[in-house]
């Protein structure tokens, strides 16, 4: 794949009933992180660190414009306080919408609304890997 921009990215998140909803139009900014835990195993006989890769993880942060329309971002995330089940999340970071793609079961732990001084109403949803499956780009 050639170098590309993030224009035309697509974000899909399952609602509380498990139906994938395309909320791309609401998302203004997103972050996907796939950190790996590291264990320092440096022996006394070394002059530089030695490390082992341990558990993999995934975190997602979605910043959005508030949208209370049916099947859009507020409908998807407003239920996490009463129905905090794992949500299938699919992110296509480019306009290709086929590859690359990251799909993971995410447990969203926060849905925050912010009213700015200028009157803007924005939201943010943050989640982490939920099911122990190693996050892999396809």
C-alpha positions in Angstrom: 0.0 0.0 0.0 1.2 3.5 -0.9 1.4 6.4 1.4 -2.0 7.9 2.0 -3.9 10.3 4.2 -6.6 9.6 6.7 -9.3 11.3 4.6 -12.3 9.1 4.1 -11.6 6.9 7.1 -14.5 4.8 8.3 -15.4 4.0 12.0 -18.0 1.3 12.9 -19.0 0.5 16.4 -21.7 -2.0 17.5 -24.6 -0.7 19.5 -25.9 -2.4 22.6 -27.8 -4.9 20.5 -24.6 -5.9 18.6 -25.5 -4.2 15.3 -22.5 -2.4 13.7 -23.2 1.3 13.1 -21.2 3.5 10.8 -20.5 6.6 12.9 -17.8 8.0 10.6 -19.8 11.2 10.0 -19.8 12.0 13.8 -16.1 11.3 14.4 -13.8 14.3 14.0 -10.6 12.9 15.6 -9.6 9.4 16.6 -6.6 7.6 18.1 -5.9 3.9 17.9 -3.0 2.5 20.0 -1.6 -1.0 20.1 1.0 -1.0 22.8 3.0 -4.1 23.9 4.0 -4.6 27.5 7.8 -5.0 28.0 9.7 -6.8 30.7 13.2 -5.6 31.5 15.4 -8.7 31.7 18.7 -7.0 31.8 21.4 -9.0 33.6 24.1 -7.4 35.7 26.6 -8.4 32.9 25.0 -6.0 30.3 25.6 -2.4 29.5 22.3 -1.9 27.7 18.7 -3.0 28.3 17.4 -6.4 27.3 13.6 -6.7 27.1 10.9 -9.3 26.4 7.7 -8.5 24.6 4.7 -9.5 26.8 1.0 -8.9 26.5 -0.5 -6.9 23.6 -3.2 -4.3 24.1 -5.4 -1.9 22.2 -6.9 1.4 23.2 -9.3 3.5 21.2 -10.3 7.2 21.7 -13.0 8.7 19.5 -13.8 12.4 19.5 -17.1 13.3 18.0 -19.7 15.9 17.3 -22.8 15.3 19.4 -25.4 13.5 17.2 -28.6 12.2 18.8 -30.1 10.9 15.5 -31.1 7.2 15.4 -28.2 4.7 15.1 -25.5 7.4 15.3 -22.9 8.1 18.0 -25.0 9.1 20.9 -27.3 6.1 20.4 -24.3 3.8 20.3 -22.4 5.2 23.3 -25.2 6.5 25.6 -25.9 2.9 26.7 -22.4 2.0 28.0 -23.4 3.0 31.5 -26.3 0.5 31.6 -25.0 -2.0 29.0 -21.2 -2.0 29.2 -20.8 -5.0 27.0 -18.0 -5.5 24.5 -18.5 -3.6 21.3 -17.2 -4.8 18.0 -15.2 -1.9 16.6 -13.9 -1.7 13.1 -11.6 1.1 11.9 -10.6 1.6 8.3 -8.0 4.3 8.5 -8.0 5.2 4.8 -10.7 5.7 2.1 -10.0 2.2 0.7 -12.4 0.7 3.3 -10.9 -2.8 2.7 -7.3 -2.9 3.9 -5.8 -2.0 6.2 -8.5 -2.6 8.8 -8.4 -3.1 12.6 -11.3 -5.0 14.1 -11.4 -5.7 17.8 -13.9 -6.2 20.7 -13.6 -3.0 22.7 -15.0 -2.3 26.2 -15.9 1.4 26.2 -15.4 2.7 29.7 -16.2 6.4 29.2 -18.6 8.5 27.2 -18.0 12.2 27.9 -19.9 15.2 26.7 -18.3 18.7 26.6 -20.0 22.0 26.0 -17.3 24.5 24.9 -17.3 28.2 25.7 -18.2 28.8 22.0 -21.3 26.6 22.4 -19.9 23.5 20.6 -21.2 20.2 22.0 -18.7 17.4 21.5 -18.3 13.9 22.9 -15.5 11.5 23.5 -15.6 7.7 23.9 -12.6 5.8 25.3 -12.2 2.0 25.2 -9.7 -0.8 25.7 -9.3 -4.3 24.3 -11.9 -6.6 25.9 -11.5 -10.2 24.9 -7.8 -11.1 25.1 -7.5 -11.5 21.3 -4.2 -10.0 20.0 -5.1 -6.9 17.9 -3.9 -7.5 14.3 -4.1 -5.4 11.2 -5.7 -7.2 8.3 
